[in-house]
């Protein structure tokens, strides 16, 4: 079948109300699905089933546009199902995106739908491996942003390495949970979770980010390019963070694939993080606000070079604008 015939057929399959929510071409969408080894026609036929739609919508925000459902949530869920059906071993997928971009919301949706469909899929956050409160306070002492957590060096890396290695070897995952609302928003470890997923997603704002070899060269241009006006203390501390970030690369090597939810502009995270903390305050009565929130946002903007976070070496990249609408899709290699 010629490409023109395939496009016409695909155009006929997807209803206009779904296509009208896309900010990208239908052709790029088809190529994206095929790059994930997903048959576009069978994909739509499956997920348009009334029963499945009722499960999807049960955990989906009514205001959420169709682009997140059809071009991110359902494709990644289909990929996870394919992993379960194809590989007889535990698998880890890394998922990266700036704070407030929607990673955690997507993760909750995946967990909920997987549970309904009795699929052994689990999403955990890098944040769950934050150091316990008293250890965190010591580790964060002296950082120029005066933040309680967040950047490389604030996690229990030995525990994370051990937990993931045991999972990959035995299929058993023992992981901590971290409640950011505890200790007046400074957060603390709140418990432990035992599970046996076949496929595990580890999400975090700098997941997949690699240390840079020449930080001084980046810092010399950063103030002009991003208008950050880095202080000397920030420049000095960034060197320590890069040394910590190098240790995280051992975690990234455990991933089968990496997905990156890429922001159209780095500064979008200012709005997103503010909204995220506002929601936490509404839900739990505690979260970052005022100077504490401003300091945390500054840390996000300056603790790791923005070039490193914007150009993560991901297998799949999904671009979003300031409104968190998906505006491009890219997968760099075939998955199966």
Secondary structure, DSSP 8 states (H G I E B T S, - for coil): --HHHHHHHHHHHS-HHHHTT-SS-HHHHHHHHHHTT--HHHHHHHHT-HHHHHHHHHTS-TT--HHHIIIIIHHHHHHHHHHHHH-SS-EEEEEEE-TTSSHHHHHHHHHHHHHHTT--EEEEEGGGGB--HHHHHHHHTT-TT--SS-STTSB-HHHHHHHHHHHHHHS-EEEEEEETTTGGGT-EEEEEEEE--SEEEEEETTTT----S-HHHHHHHHHHHH-----HHHHHHHHHHHHHHHHHHHHHTT-SEEEEEEESSTTHHHHHHHHHHHHHHHHHS----HHHHHHHHHHHHHSS-HHHHHT---SEEEEE-TT--EEEEEE-S---
